[in-house]
Amino acid sequence: MRTEGNKKRSKLEHYMLTPIIRILSRARDFYMKSMEDCVGKMHGVVELRLAIVLHSRPMANI
């Protein structure tokens, strides 16, 4: 049984969660790139682009 301090996952959890996390990471990256491209096409809205980039937080790499 796992304790709160033990962050190690079982092999089954790893194999089940890795594809899901990979898909979610790619969806996040696609969304952020789309938003940055959209904002980049607008003139005079540099602050919005900066806010989008600063508020994006990468997920843990698996």
MMTF fields as JSON, N, C-alpha, C and O atoms, coordinates in Angstrom:
{
  "mmtfVersion": "1.0.0",
  "mmtfProducer": "UNKNOWN",
  "numBonds": 247,
  "numAtoms": 248,
  "numGroups": 62,
  "numChains": 1,
  "numModels": 1,
  "chainsPerModel": [1],
  "groupsPerChain": [62],
  "chainIdList": ["A"],
  "bondAtomList": [4, 2, 8, 6, 12, 10, 16, 14, 20, 18, 24, 22, 28, 26, 32, 30, 36, 34, 40, 38, 44, 42, 48, 46, 52, 50, 56, 54, 60, 58, 64, 62, 68, 66, 72, 70, 76, 74, 80, 78, 84, 82, 88, 86, 92, 90, 96, 94, 100, 98, 104, 102, 108, 106, 112, 110, 116, 114, 120, 118, 124, 122, 128, 126, 132, 130, 136, 134, 140, 138, 144, 142, 148, 146, 152, 150, 156, 154, 160, 158, 164, 162, 168, 166, 172, 170, 176, 174, 180, 178, 184, 182, 188, 186, 192, 190, 196, 194, 200, 198, 204, 202, 208, 206, 212, 210, 216, 214, 220, 218, 224, 222, 228, 226, 232, 230, 236, 234, 240, 238, 244, 242],
  "bondOrderList": [1, 1, 1, 1, 1, 1, 1, 1, 1, 1, 1, 1, 1, 1, 1, 1, 1, 1, 1, 1, 1, 1, 1, 1, 1, 1, 1, 1, 1, 1, 1, 1, 1, 1, 1, 1, 1, 1, 1, 1, 1, 1, 1, 1, 1, 1, 1, 1, 1, 1, 1, 1, 1, 1, 1, 1, 1, 1, 1, 1, 1],
  "groupList": [{"groupName": "MET", "atomNameList": ["N", "CA", "C", "O"], "elementList": ["N", "C", "C", "O"], "formalChargeList": [0, 0, 0, 0], "bondAtomList": [1, 0, 2, 1, 3, 2], "bondOrderList": [1, 1, 2], "singleLetterCode": "M", "chemCompType": "L-PEPTIDE LINKING"}, {"groupName": "ARG", "atomNameList": ["N", "CA", "C", "O"], "elementList": ["N", "C", "C", "O"], "formalChargeList": [0, 0, 0, 0], "bondAtomList": [1, 0, 2, 1, 3, 2], "bondOrderList": [1, 1, 2], "singleLetterCode": "R", "chemCompType": "L-PEPTIDE LINKING"}, {"groupName": "THR", "atomNameList": ["N", "CA", "C", "O"], "elementList": ["N", "C", "C", "O"], "formalChargeList": [0, 0, 0, 0], "bondAtomList": [1, 0, 2, 1, 3, 2], "bondOrderList": [1, 1, 2], "singleLetterCode": "T", "chemCompType": "L-PEPTIDE LINKING"}, {"groupName": "GLU", "atomNameList": ["N", "CA", "C", "O"], "elementList": ["N", "C", "C", "O"], "formalChargeList": [0, 0, 0, 0], "bondAtomList": [1, 0, 2, 1, 3, 2], "bondOrderList": [1, 1, 2], "singleLetterCode": "E", "chemCompType": "L-PEPTIDE LINKING"}, {"groupName": "GLY", "atomNameList": ["N", "CA", "C", "O"], "elementList": ["N", "C", "C", "O"], "formalChargeList": [0, 0, 0, 0], "bondAtomList": [1, 0, 2, 1, 3, 2], "bondOrderList": [1, 1, 2], "singleLetterCode": "G", "chemCompType": "PEPTIDE LINKING"}, {"groupName": "ASN", "atomNameList": ["N", "CA", "C", "O"], "elementList": ["N", "C", "C", "O"], "formalChargeList": [0, 0, 0, 0], "bondAtomList": [1, 0, 2, 1, 3, 2], "bondOrderList": [1, 1, 2], "singleLetterCode": "N", "chemCompType": "L-PEPTIDE LINKING"}, {"groupName": "LYS", "atomNameList": ["N", "CA", "C", "O"], "elementList": ["N", "C", "C", "O"], "formalChargeList": [0, 0, 0, 0], "bondAtomList": [1, 0, 2, 1, 3, 2], "bondOrderList": [1, 1, 2], "singleLetterCode": "K", "chemCompType": "L-PEPTIDE LINKING"}, {"groupName": "SER", "atomNameList": ["N", "CA", "C", "O"], "elementList": ["N", "C", "C", "O"], "formalChargeList": [0, 0, 0, 0], "bondAtomList": [1, 0, 2, 1, 3, 2], "bondOrderList": [1, 1, 2], "singleLetterCode": "S", "chemCompType": "L-PEPTIDE LINKING"}, {"groupName": "LEU", "atomNameList": ["N", "CA", "C", "O"], "elementList": ["N", "C", "C", "O"], "formalChargeList": [0, 0, 0, 0], "bondAtomList": [1, 0, 2, 1, 3, 2], "bondOrderList": [1, 1, 2], "singleLetterCode": "L", "chemCompType": "L-PEPTIDE LINKING"}, {"groupName": "HIS", "atomNameList": ["N", "CA", "C", "O"], "elementList": ["N", "C", "C", "O"], "formalChargeList": [0, 0, 0, 0], "bondAtomList": [1, 0, 2, 1, 3, 2], "bondOrderList": [1, 1, 2], "singleLetterCode": "H", "chemCompType": "L-PEPTIDE LINKING"}, {"groupName": "TYR", "atomNameList": ["N", "CA", "C", "O"], "elementList": ["N", "C", "C", "O"], "formalChargeList": [0, 0, 0, 0], "bondAtomList": [1, 0, 2, 1, 3, 2], "bondOrderList": [1, 1, 2], "singleLetterCode": "Y", "chemCompType": "L-PEPTIDE LINKING"}, {"groupName": "PRO", "atomNameList": ["N", "CA", "C", "O"], "elementList": ["N", "C", "C", "O"], "formalChargeList": [0, 0, 0, 0], "bondAtomList": [1, 0, 2, 1, 3, 2], "bondOrderList": [1, 1, 2], "singleLetterCode": "P", "chemCompType": "L-PEPTIDE LINKING"}, {"groupName": "ILE", "atomNameList": ["N", "CA", "C", "O"], "elementList": ["N", "C", "C", "O"], "formalChargeList": [0, 0, 0, 0], "bondAtomList": [1, 0, 2, 1, 3, 2], "bondOrderList": [1, 1, 2], "singleLetterCode": "I", "chemCompType": "L-PEPTIDE LINKING"}, {"groupName": "ALA", "atomNameList": ["N", "CA", "C", "O"], "elementList": ["N", "C", "C", "O"], "formalChargeList": [0, 0, 0, 0], "bondAtomList": [1, 0, 2, 1, 3, 2], "bondOrderList": [1, 1, 2], "singleLetterCode": "A", "chemCompType": "L-PEPTIDE LINKING"}, {"groupName": "ASP", "atomNameList": ["N", "CA", "C", "O"], "elementList": ["N", "C", "C", "O"], "formalChargeList": [0, 0, 0, 0], "bondAtomList": [1, 0, 2, 1, 3, 2], "bondOrderList": [1, 1, 2], "singleLetterCode": "D", "chemCompType": "L-PEPTIDE LINKING"}, {"groupName": "PHE", "atomNameList": ["N", "CA", "C", "O"], "elementList": ["N", "C", "C", "O"], "formalChargeList": [0, 0, 0, 0], "bondAtomList": [1, 0, 2, 1, 3, 2], "bondOrderList": [1, 1, 2], "singleLetterCode": "F", "chemCompType": "L-PEPTIDE LINKING"}, {"groupName": "CYS", "atomNameList": ["N", "CA", "C", "O"], "elementList": ["N", "C", "C", "O"], "formalChargeList": [0, 0, 0, 0], "bondAtomList": [1, 0, 2, 1, 3, 2], "bondOrderList": [1, 1, 2], "singleLetterCode": "C", "chemCompType": "L-PEPTIDE LINKING"}, {"groupName": "VAL", "atomNameList": ["N", "CA", "C", "O"], "elementList": ["N", "C", "C", "O"], "formalChargeList": [0, 0, 0, 0], "bondAtomList": [1, 0, 2, 1, 3, 2], "bondOrderList": [1, 1, 2], "singleLetterCode": "V", "chemCompType": "L-PEPTIDE LINKING"}],
  "groupTypeList": [0, 1, 2, 3, 4, 5, 6, 6, 1, 7, 6, 8, 3, 9, 10, 0, 8, 2, 11, 12, 12, 1, 12, 8, 7, 1, 13, 1, 14, 15, 10, 0, 6, 7, 0, 3, 14, 16, 17, 4, 6, 0, 9, 4, 17, 17, 3, 8, 1, 8, 13, 12, 17, 8, 9, 7, 1, 11, 0, 13, 5, 12],
  "groupIdList": [1, 2, 3, 4, 5, 6, 7, 8, 9, 10, 11, 12, 13, 14, 15, 16, 17, 18, 19, 20, 21, 22, 23, 24, 25, 26, 27, 28, 29, 30, 31, 32, 33, 34, 35, 36, 37, 38, 39, 40, 41, 42, 43, 44, 45, 46, 47, 48, 49, 50, 51, 52, 53, 54, 55, 56, 57, 58, 59, 60, 61, 62],
  "secStructList": [7, 7, 7, 6, 6, 7, 7, 7, 7, 7, 2, 2, 2, 2, 2, 2, 2, 2, 2, 2, 2, 2, 2, 2, 2, 2, 2, 2, 2, 2, 2, 2, 2, 2, 2, 2, 2, 2, 2, 2, 2, 1, 1, 1, 7, 2, 2, 2, 2, 2, 2, 2, 2, 2, 2, 7, 7, 7, 7, 7, 7, 7],
  "xCoordList": [0.84, 0.0, 0.885, 1.915, 0.465, 1.267, 0.951, -0.169, 1.96, 1.77, 1.809, 2.124, 1.494, 1.496, 2.879, 2.99, 3.912, 5.267, 5.792, 6.76, 5.166, 5.642, 4.963, 3.77, 5.706, 5.155, 5.294, 4.812, 5.937, 6.178, 4.87, 4.086, 4.646, 3.432, 3.746, 4.891, 2.722, 2.909, 3.117, 2.823, 3.624, 3.835, 2.504, 2.423, 1.463, 0.151, -0.346, -0.837, -0.223, -0.627, 0.182, -0.362, 1.473, 2.332, 1.885, 1.741, 1.667, 1.274, -0.116, -0.4, -0.989, -2.338, -2.393, -3.143, -1.609, -1.684, -0.794, -1.118, 0.297, 1.233, 0.58, 0.782, -0.197, -0.818, -1.801, -1.888, -2.537, -3.509, -2.789, -3.187, -1.738, -0.98, -0.32, -0.267, 0.181, 0.81, -0.201, 0.111, -1.407, -2.46, -2.841, -2.979, -3.008, -3.372, -2.268, -2.556, -1.025, 0.096, 0.108, 0.339, -0.142, -0.166, -1.341, -1.209, -2.484, -3.65, -3.361, -3.719, -2.713, -2.353, -1.389, -1.563, -0.369, 0.608, -0.047, 0.256, -0.952, -1.656, -2.506, -2.517, -3.216, -4.054, -3.202, -3.553, -2.092, -1.246, -0.651, -0.585, -0.216, 0.336, -0.737, -0.464, -1.95, -3.049, -3.356, -3.554, -3.395, -3.673, -2.567, -2.84, -1.315, -0.202, -0.221, 0.054, -0.543, -0.625, -1.753, -1.598, -2.886, -4.037, -3.717, -4.001, -3.127, -2.785, -1.693, -1.672, -0.78, 0.305, -0.207, 0.449, -1.367, -1.94, -2.617, -2.808, -2.976, -3.6, -2.522, -1.419, -2.841, -1.872, -2.151, -3.298, -1.088, -1.206, -1.699, -2.166, -1.611, -2.104, -0.967, -1.157, 0.179, 1.347, 1.145, 1.625, 0.444, 0.231, -0.552, -0.261, -1.527, -2.32, -1.459, -1.569, -0.607, 0.278, 1.218, 1.445, 1.757, 2.638, 1.898, 2.451, 0.666, -0.125, -0.393, -0.343, -0.677, -0.928, 0.321, 0.244, 1.464, 2.706, 3.076, 3.528, 2.895, 3.271, 2.359, 2.8, 1.106, 0.169, 0.16, -0.456, 0.83, 0.873, 1.905, 3.01, 1.51, 2.401, 2.571, 1.582, 3.812, 4.027, 3.647, 3.804, 3.147, 2.824, 4.102, 5.111, 4.055, 5.228, 5.543, 4.642, 6.788, 7.21, 7.164, 7.625, 6.601, 6.542, 7.139, 7.197],
  "yCoordList": [-1.183, 0.0, 1.246, 1.296, 2.237, 3.459, 4.429, 4.485, 5.178, 6.238, 7.571, 7.633, 8.637, 9.966, 10.356, 11.012, 9.973, 10.34, 9.54, 9.947, 8.408, 7.551, 7.941, 7.692, 8.547, 9.041, 8.0, 8.226, 6.883, 5.882, 5.199, 4.791, 5.08, 4.444, 3.005, 2.659, 2.184, 0.812, 0.805, 1.791, -0.302, -0.409, -0.332, 0.258, -0.92, -0.881, 0.556, 0.961, 1.326, 2.743, 3.493, 4.303, 3.222, 3.907, 3.624, 4.546, 2.354, 1.985, 2.464, 2.693, 2.623, 3.101, 4.62, 5.144, 5.322, 6.786, 7.475, 8.58, 6.871, 7.515, 7.963, 9.111, 7.119, 7.593, 8.738, 9.654, 8.69, 9.747, 11.066, 12.105, 11.019, 12.236, 12.779, 13.993, 11.89, 12.315, 13.03, 14.061, 12.476, 13.09, 14.462, 15.428, 14.542, 15.82, 16.856, 18.034, 16.436, 17.362, 17.908, 19.098, 17.028, 17.474, 18.411, 19.386, 18.122, 18.994, 20.371, 21.392, 20.402, 21.671, 22.458, 23.661, 21.776, 22.446, 22.997, 24.112, 22.208, 22.656, 23.892, 24.847, 23.867, 24.999, 26.249, 27.331, 26.102, 27.263, 27.827, 29.045, 26.952, 27.431, 28.152, 29.184, 27.616, 28.259, 29.636, 30.598, 29.725, 31.014, 32.015, 33.183, 31.56, 32.462, 32.92, 34.086, 32.016, 32.397, 33.396, 34.36, 33.153, 34.045, 35.441, 36.448, 35.482, 36.768, 37.455, 38.681, 36.658, 37.226, 37.936, 38.849, 37.534, 38.161, 39.486, 40.325, 39.669, 40.926, 41.984, 41.676, 43.213, 44.297, 45.038, 45.346, 45.314, 46.111, 45.35, 45.972, 44.034, 43.255, 42.398, 41.214, 42.977, 42.257, 41.824, 40.763, 42.627, 42.31, 41.0, 40.211, 40.769, 39.551, 38.334, 37.314, 38.434, 37.313, 37.018, 35.857, 38.053, 37.882, 37.222, 36.34, 37.626, 37.039, 35.558, 34.756, 35.179, 33.771, 32.939, 31.857, 33.433, 32.684, 32.568, 31.51, 33.628, 33.598, 32.698, 32.124, 32.568, 31.764, 30.298, 29.487, 29.936, 28.518, 27.832, 28.332, 26.692, 25.952, 24.55, 23.857, 24.12, 22.784, 21.691, 21.846, 20.59, 19.435, 18.661, 18.861, 17.789, 16.97, 16.057, 15.461, 15.956, 15.087, 13.646, 13.291, 12.834, 11.4, 10.615, 9.387],
  "zCoordList": [0.0, 0.0, 0.0, 0.673, -0.761, -0.876, 0.26, 0.766, 0.636, 1.622, 0.907, -0.282, 1.62, 1.0, 0.493, -0.542, 1.187, 0.806, -0.373, -1.015, -0.666, -1.742, -3.049, -3.226, -3.959, -5.224, -6.343, -7.453, -6.069, -7.101, -7.487, -6.629, -8.82, -9.316, -9.695, -9.986, -9.685, -10.133, -11.641, -12.316, -12.168, -13.612, -14.341, -15.418, -13.772, -14.399, -14.512, -15.566, -13.439, -13.486, -14.534, -15.285, -14.581, -15.53, -16.967, -17.77, -17.281, -18.647, -19.003, -20.179, -18.026, -18.307, -18.439, -19.262, -17.641, -17.611, -18.64, -19.075, -19.036, -19.951, -21.256, -21.651, -21.952, -23.201, -22.973, -23.791, -21.874, -21.57, -21.33, -21.856, -20.541, -20.23, -21.493, -21.69, -22.349, -23.593, -24.499, -25.095, -24.594, -25.421, -24.859, -25.609, -23.543, -22.928, -23.112, -23.323, -23.036, -23.238, -24.657, -24.871, -25.629, -27.021, -27.277, -28.017, -26.67, -26.834, -26.236, -26.824, -25.07, -24.44, -25.322, -25.517, -25.859, -26.711, -27.974, -28.397, -28.581, -29.772, -29.471, -30.247, -28.343, -27.935, -27.717, -28.188, -27.008, -26.724, -28.017, -28.184, -28.935, -30.197, -31.003, -31.616, -31.008, -31.738, -31.161, -31.903, -29.842, -29.201, -29.495, -29.774, -29.433, -29.712, -31.165, -31.448, -32.09, -33.5, -33.734, -34.483, -33.085, -33.244, -32.713, -33.363, -31.534, -30.925, -31.734, -31.844, -32.302, -33.103, -34.342, -34.844, -34.844, -36.032, -35.707, -36.587, -34.455, -34.047, -33.843, -33.389, -34.174, -34.011, -32.708, -32.384, -31.975, -30.76, -29.542, -28.588, -29.542, -28.404, -27.853, -27.575, -27.701, -27.211, -25.762, -25.361, -24.979, -23.572, -23.417, -22.518, -24.273, -24.193, -24.485, -23.803, -25.488, -25.817, -24.655, -24.314, -24.058, -22.918, -21.769, -21.111, -21.512, -20.434, -20.697, -19.764, -21.944, -22.271, -22.029, -21.446, -22.468, -22.302, -20.833, -20.396, -20.066, -18.655, -17.829, -16.833, -18.224, -17.439, -17.827, -17.137, -18.918, -19.284, -18.391, -18.177, -17.888, -17.002, -17.56, -17.798, -17.773, -18.333, -17.341, -16.13, -17.879, -17.067, -16.802, -17.477, -15.83, -15.516, -16.699, -17.289, -17.03, -18.128, -17.679, -16.594, -18.537, -18.199, -19.332, -19.269]
}
